[in-house]
Amino acid sequence: MGASLPPKEANLFKLIVKSYETKQYKKGLKAADAILKKFPDHGETLSMKGLTLNCMDRKTEAYELVRLGVKNDVASHVCWHVYGLLYRSDREYREAIKCYRIALRKDSDNIEILRDLSLLQAQMRDLTGFVETRQQLLTLKPNHRMNWIGFAVAHHLNSNAAKAVEILEAYEGTLEDDYPPENERCEHSEMLLYKISLLEECGFLERAIEELRKKEPKIVDRLTYKEQEVSLLVKLECLEEGADIYKALLTMNPDNYRYYEGLQKCFGLYSEIGKYTSHEIDRLDALYKSLAKQYTWSSAVKRIPLDFLQGDNFREAALNYIKPLLTKGVPSLFSDLSPLYDHPGKADILEQLILELEHSIRMTGRYPDRTEKEPPPTFLWTLFFLAQHYDRRGQYDLALSKIDEAIQHTPTVIDLYSVKSQILKHAGDLVAAASLADEARCMDLADRYINSESVKRMLQADQVALAEKTAVLFTKDGDQHNNLHDMQCMWYELASGESYFRQGDLGRALKKFLAVEKHYADITEDQFDFHSYCLRKMTLRAYVEMLKFQDRLHSHAYFHKAAAGAIRCYLKLYDTPVESPVEEEDDTSKTPSQKKKMKKQRKAERAKKEAEEKNEESSASGISKSGKRHVKPVDLDPCGEKLLKTEDPLSEATKYLKLLQKNSPASLETHLLSFELNMRKQKTLLAFQAVKQLLKLDAENPDSHRCLMKFFHKVGSMPAPVTDAEKLVWTVLEAERPSISQLLDKTLSDANKILLAKHEDSLMHRVAVAEMLYTLDPTKKLEAVKLIEDSSNKVVTTNGALGPVLEWKLKDCFAVHKLLERVLGDQDAAMRWKVRCAEYFPYSTYFEGSRSSAVHNLLNNQDSKTPVNGNASHPEISQNSNSCISNGKLDAFKNLTI
């Protein structure tokens, strides 16, 4: 570096490099200017100056100088290395790799360039290149531990775990017998555990257990040692020995569910699907009874049997599990037991059991089989559980009566208001739910979780401005909105985006959805620093797990919601494009006063824009001692207006669709969106591919049926093919149609009738058939409407239910109303449906049910009544956001006696 310079300038060049490494950018810049004064065309100095300027956020100048440096000294590895570093800082990893490869042609044995290249190859998953680069590094520096480990990890990532084991064994052969020293014991222990996990992955189980026991004195992590040992023993069918180790592990942590699962495997009593014979259930029951005597303080040993016990045995075990927790007052009891509601019959047993307990405590103040009285809160938590139980079963009247009774019993318990808010949300009264959640928040202003729950309810009620004001109470001072974004608060951004979408504000909705997508891009970038850190610190097992997690990162539910939301926004934007306002300065039809007003408006807008630009410049003018600018991020498009001005919304949507197809191929929603998008793009074969995927995943789903009918109806109405491409598409469709069983020797109308016959009692199937009947023949509109209106809301039979549980779901009824109103265009039918659903869902504000807050607020306004917060009857809750005082309502405390 700097070899072509005289001694004085060469020393200055070394100072530039040192200043860059120590982040003394001003000092480095000064040294670079001193060299360039004498040698203005020196390529390496120009490149280093550009790299320094890049760290000072002067990117445009940086790129110009680095490119000039490369141009002046194209044979210098330093110039190309710096060019690669510049691209790497901007996350242009592929371009950076190209620059590093060119630099290696100039200096093939440069350790720094090879190391940087290996990091980028790991980041981009160029695993073949990663192996080659790591091998070259090991060849150049075989006495460096990190090079051995890096080479082994590279082979492991490249699906060659056996070779990785060989490399680690070769590395161990270079070590002394008394290795490691005391200060390196943890790192060496991690390397040994990683090697054993590799042997297990390769299937060398006996060799792995032998190696594990041989290296036991050198393994520091005793818990991981035992877990690894028992895992290998179970795989080797050494079940008795494995059972002993699991019992020892349970002594250390008797609430670890994985240990109980492993113990069941050792006794041959484990089932993935949770189905057991009566003999196996008896053996499991005996096993857990013996464990319960040994681990009396364990909660897991009492909870797990509830998953496999049946009938009276289940009832007895559930009773013994529930009673102490009700006495103790555990709010999460229902959440703990909620998975049991998916087991046939268990929900009815739980209902009967809890009702008996409630009746006994109400009448006598004690449990049925006890003589001593229970403390008063036991009755409260019994009502609390029952309210959640009835909410789960869709019996909202009963749920609200129980929670109201609990609030009257003890009006100071915050959880009661939160659960009442949840019940109202499920019942369809989102505004009242938001008010209740806000009241709960006001009762404890220091609780962040309750604050978040309140914000979530407000967003569900489309109260976005109020939700944002509430959310920022727990952010840092300053630009709170950006603070929420910086904290990667994705649940808030998703809920906010969905609310904006419902309100038709596509710009802001897109803004929120794309912000979530950016968070996932940032998470992907965040792994870069770990490629060198984990090899240095030897956290190899965690590193490999992290890379596997990153590879499936975009299959996470939050990303799926954000990408699907963005696609819907773009589809809606394509269907109803936003018209840009046109200024008609020379419009003679305007009066002089109107022209003057418009001129004033434009002047104010220009002044505002100039002020924003000036503010942005001034915020970027702060420079630290190191020379780096403190740039405060300014959102120049807070409303997402620029996003709405995209010329091709469908191509933007396609970007996110490809990510969904790659990472969420098992989701129906992915292929529904693919169908909608490709039908608009007139990509016939891609739309047909989406239809086939839908039929493969769930052929009986109403949406799959819709897409199938729409596709072949569209194809049937297309003109005869003219071009060779059109003829080829037509040939493919003709060849594929017989493979679809729904259309084999049938017309579309026949297929529609067959689906109706199969699912005559299903509301959503009837609606899908009605919609397709209208699509295939618009003259049959009245028949389609009649088909929907003839649907009956049947009562679901439940053994222990006190009231009827109706089959129809609220969100399905919303969809039906919108279909009648917008697709079929029958306003009378839509109104009849609304009146009908208002009876089924009396708390729904959408259907204006008789018990909804919308109707009650209207009556209250007519009667000039003052609403009272916290009253047992939820419709009287105030909808005014300002009605909440600083620490909740104090009315409840007036008659409180202690």
Secondary structure as UniProt FT lines:
FT   TURN            3..4
FT   HELIX           7..21
FT   TURN            22..23
FT   HELIX           25..38
FT   TURN            40..41
FT   HELIX           43..55
FT   TURN            56..57
FT   HELIX           59..72
FT   TURN            74..75
FT   HELIX           77..89
FT   TURN            90..91
FT   HELIX           93..106
FT   TURN            108..109
FT   HELIX           111..123
FT   TURN            124..125
FT   HELIX           127..140
FT   TURN            142..143
FT   HELIX           145..157
FT   TURN            158..159
FT   HELIX           161..173
FT   TURN            177..178
FT   HELIX           182..184
FT   HELIX           185..202
FT   HELIX           205..214
FT   HELIX           216..218
FT   HELIX           222..235
FT   TURN            236..237
FT   HELIX           239..252
FT   TURN            254..255
FT   HELIX           257..266
FT   TURN            267..268
FT   TURN            272..273
FT   HELIX           278..294
FT   TURN            296..297
FT   HELIX           300..303
FT   HELIX           305..308
FT   HELIX           311..328
FT   TURN            331..332
FT   HELIX           333..337
FT   HELIX           338..342
FT   TURN            344..345
FT   HELIX           346..364
FT   TURN            368..369
FT   HELIX           377..392
FT   TURN            393..394
FT   HELIX           396..409
FT   TURN            411..412
FT   HELIX           414..427
FT   HELIX           430..443
FT   TURN            445..446
FT   HELIX           448..460
FT   TURN            461..462
FT   HELIX           464..471
FT   HELIX           472..474
FT   HELIX           480..486
FT   TURN            487..488
FT   HELIX           490..502
FT   TURN            503..504
FT   HELIX           506..526
FT   TURN            527..529
FT   HELIX           530..537
FT   HELIX           540..551
FT   HELIX           553..555
FT   HELIX           557..575
FT   TURN            585..586
FT   TURN            588..589
FT   HELIX           592..619
FT   TURN            625..626
FT   TURN            638..639
FT   HELIX           641..644
FT   HELIX           649..663
FT   TURN            665..666
FT   HELIX           668..680
FT   TURN            681..682
FT   HELIX           684..698
FT   TURN            699..700
FT   HELIX           702..716
FT   HELIX           724..736
FT   HELIX           737..739
FT   HELIX           741..743
FT   TURN            744..745
FT   HELIX           748..758
FT   TURN            759..761
FT   HELIX           763..776
FT   HELIX           778..780
FT   HELIX           781..789
FT   STRAND          795..796
FT   TURN            799..800
FT   STRAND          805..806
FT   HELIX           810..818
FT   HELIX           819..823
FT   HELIX           827..840
FT   TURN            842..843
FT   TURN            845..848
FT   TURN            850..851
FT   HELIX           853..863
FT   TURN            869..870
FT   HELIX           874..876
FT   HELIX           881..883
FT   TURN            886..887
FT   HELIX           891..893
FT   TURN            894..895
//
